[in-house]
Structures are given as C-alpha cells and as structure tokens.
C-alpha cells in the first residue's frame, strides 16, 4: 500500500503558485526557488506545517529543509532563527497534494 501511494503523485492543475522563494537566513543574498512540481513530489516524503506556519520538508533520501515565514526576521534576530531554521519563505498558499502526508 505504501509503495502504491508513493508511486504516483500529481500536482493539481489549479495551483496558484509554481514555486516557493527561499532566502538563506545566514546569507540573505542567497536566494533559491523551490519549484512545486511533479519532480519535487516524487522526492518529497512529507511536509510538516507548524502552528506558526513554519514548514519542514522531509525528503525520502533523508534530507530536511526547515523554513519559516520571512516576516519572522522582523520579530526575531537571525541568530535566534538559525538555531531551528535554514531558510525563510516569502510566499505560501494552501494547497492539497494528493498522496503527500501533510502533518
């Protein structure tokens, strides 16, 4: 059953954003774009959405990307944030991903 649910993941056609803009907390000039596409979903194991909208992406190969909203930098110092997070994100939308566990 697990193999079946992870064999095919599809992105709904009506997603309003195509990528997340990630900015490194330590080096603010380092910006990456994480495309929200089928390639991402084939490598993604699960997403944890915290009660304060922090996002943790857990990939099947064991890699983890921990992100927090960019607005947190206005409230907390980067040194405090980088204890738990590597990246900030500037755009997120509620979406439903078929077969991806969102906790």
RATA-V753920 format. One record per residue. N is the residue number from 1. OMEGA is omega in whole degrees, 0 to 359 (none if undefined). BURIAL is b if it has 24 or more other ideal C-beta (glycine too) atoms within 12 Angstrom, else e. Layout:
N,OMEGA,BURIAL
N,OMEGA,BURIAL
This chain:
1,179,e
2,178,e
3,180,e
4,182,e
5,180,e
6,181,e
7,184,e
8,175,e
9,182,b
10,176,e
11,174,b
12,184,e
13,186,e
14,177,e
15,184,b
16,176,e
17,181,e
18,182,e
19,172,e
20,176,b
21,182,e
22,177,b
23,180,b
24,183,b
25,182,b
26,182,e
27,187,e
28,180,e
29,182,e
30,182,e
31,176,e
32,174,e
33,179,e
34,180,b
35,174,e
36,183,b
37,182,e
38,178,e
39,177,e
40,184,b
41,178,b
42,180,e
43,184,e
44,177,b
45,179,b
46,177,b
47,174,b
48,178,e
49,181,b
50,182,e
51,178,e
52,177,e
53,169,e
54,184,b
55,176,b
56,179,b
57,179,b
58,183,e
59,183,e
60,179,e
61,178,e
62,178,e
63,180,e
64,173,e
65,179,b
66,184,b
67,174,b
68,179,b
69,181,b
70,181,b
71,179,e
72,179,b
73,178,b
74,184,e
75,184,e
76,176,e
77,179,e
78,180,b
79,178,e
80,183,e
81,187,b
82,172,e
83,183,e
84,186,e
85,177,b
86,190,b
87,166,b
88,174,b
89,184,b
90,181,b
91,178,b
92,176,b
93,177,e
94,177,e
95,181,e
96,180,e
97,180,b
98,175,e
99,177,b
100,179,b
101,175,e
102,186,e
103,none,e
